[in-house]
Amino acid sequence: QVHLVESGGGNVQPGGSLRLSCTASGIIFSIYAMGWYRQAPGKQRELVASITRSGSTNYADSVKGRVTISRENAKNTVYLQMNSLKPEDTAVYYCNADREGANFWGQGTQVTVSS
């Protein structure tokens, strides 16, 4: 059974930082592309950042320069370092694992940016 477990969310003031982690089990982590998505209230889920199995990264325009995605295959974990957080970054952040014919989601972790 596949599990993706996110952690690291919380409340932070504008300009602050958070590091999200997602640890996978039940899959061969290294062969999956990994991604972080977010969904704000009343909005569709959107891609924040993704990283291929070879380490190539992709970022949404709204977070470029503020967010870094990385992976540690030995720990079956993908990270999302978020800096200079803005109120508009408030959302539930979801981890995703993707490979041809297989796609898995975590339960999400809440990030709230507010003064």
CORTA-V755359 format. One record per pair of residues at least 4 apart in sequence whose C-alpha atoms are under 6 Angstrom apart, sorted by sequence separation. I is the first residue (numbers start at 1). GAP is how many residues later the second one is. D is the distance in whole Angstrom. If there is no record, write none. Layout:
BEGIN
i:I gap:GAP d:D
i:I gap:GAP d:D
END
This chain:
BEGIN
i:12 gap:4 d:6
i:51 gap:4 d:6
i:52 gap:4 d:5
i:63 gap:4 d:6
i:98 gap:4 d:6
i:39 gap:5 d:6
i:51 gap:5 d:5
i:59 gap:5 d:6
i:72 gap:5 d:5
i:98 gap:5 d:5
i:39 gap:6 d:4
i:51 gap:6 d:4
i:71 gap:6 d:6
i:97 gap:6 d:6
i:38 gap:7 d:5
i:50 gap:7 d:6
i:71 gap:7 d:4
i:97 gap:7 d:5
i:38 gap:8 d:5
i:50 gap:8 d:5
i:70 gap:8 d:6
i:96 gap:8 d:6
i:37 gap:9 d:5
i:49 gap:9 d:5
i:70 gap:9 d:5
i:96 gap:9 d:5
i:37 gap:10 d:4
i:49 gap:10 d:4
i:69 gap:10 d:6
i:95 gap:10 d:6
i:8 gap:11 d:6
i:37 gap:11 d:5
i:48 gap:11 d:6
i:69 gap:11 d:5
i:95 gap:11 d:5
i:8 gap:12 d:4
i:36 gap:12 d:5
i:48 gap:12 d:5
i:68 gap:12 d:6
i:94 gap:12 d:6
i:7 gap:13 d:6
i:36 gap:13 d:5
i:68 gap:13 d:5
i:7 gap:14 d:5
i:35 gap:14 d:6
i:67 gap:14 d:6
i:94 gap:14 d:4
i:6 gap:15 d:6
i:35 gap:15 d:4
i:67 gap:15 d:5
i:93 gap:15 d:5
i:6 gap:16 d:4
i:34 gap:16 d:6
i:66 gap:16 d:6
i:92 gap:16 d:6
i:93 gap:16 d:5
i:5 gap:17 d:5
i:34 gap:17 d:5
i:66 gap:17 d:5
i:92 gap:17 d:5
i:5 gap:18 d:5
i:33 gap:18 d:6
i:92 gap:18 d:4
i:4 gap:19 d:6
i:33 gap:19 d:4
i:92 gap:19 d:6
i:4 gap:20 d:5
i:33 gap:20 d:5
i:91 gap:20 d:6
i:3 gap:21 d:6
i:32 gap:21 d:6
i:90 gap:21 d:5
i:3 gap:22 d:5
i:31 gap:22 d:6
i:90 gap:22 d:5
i:2 gap:23 d:6
i:30 gap:23 d:6
i:90 gap:23 d:5
i:2 gap:24 d:4
i:1 gap:25 d:5
i:87 gap:26 d:5
i:87 gap:27 d:6
i:30 gap:43 d:6
i:29 gap:47 d:6
i:40 gap:51 d:4
i:24 gap:52 d:5
i:39 gap:52 d:5
i:23 gap:53 d:6
i:38 gap:53 d:6
i:39 gap:53 d:5
i:23 gap:54 d:4
i:38 gap:54 d:5
i:22 gap:55 d:5
i:38 gap:55 d:4
i:22 gap:56 d:5
i:37 gap:56 d:6
i:38 gap:56 d:6
i:21 gap:57 d:6
i:37 gap:57 d:5
i:21 gap:58 d:5
i:36 gap:58 d:6
i:20 gap:59 d:6
i:36 gap:59 d:5
i:20 gap:60 d:5
i:35 gap:60 d:6
i:19 gap:61 d:6
i:35 gap:61 d:5
i:19 gap:62 d:4
i:34 gap:62 d:6
i:19 gap:63 d:6
i:34 gap:63 d:5
i:18 gap:64 d:5
i:33 gap:64 d:6
i:17 gap:65 d:5
i:32 gap:65 d:6
i:33 gap:65 d:5
i:17 gap:66 d:4
i:32 gap:66 d:5
i:32 gap:67 d:5
i:16 gap:68 d:5
i:15 gap:69 d:4
i:16 gap:69 d:5
i:15 gap:70 d:5
i:14 gap:71 d:5
i:14 gap:72 d:5
i:14 gap:99 d:6
i:9 gap:100 d:5
i:13 gap:100 d:5
i:5 gap:101 d:6
i:9 gap:101 d:5
i:10 gap:101 d:5
i:11 gap:101 d:5
i:12 gap:101 d:5
i:13 gap:101 d:5
i:4 gap:102 d:5
i:9 gap:102 d:5
i:11 gap:102 d:6
i:13 gap:102 d:5
END
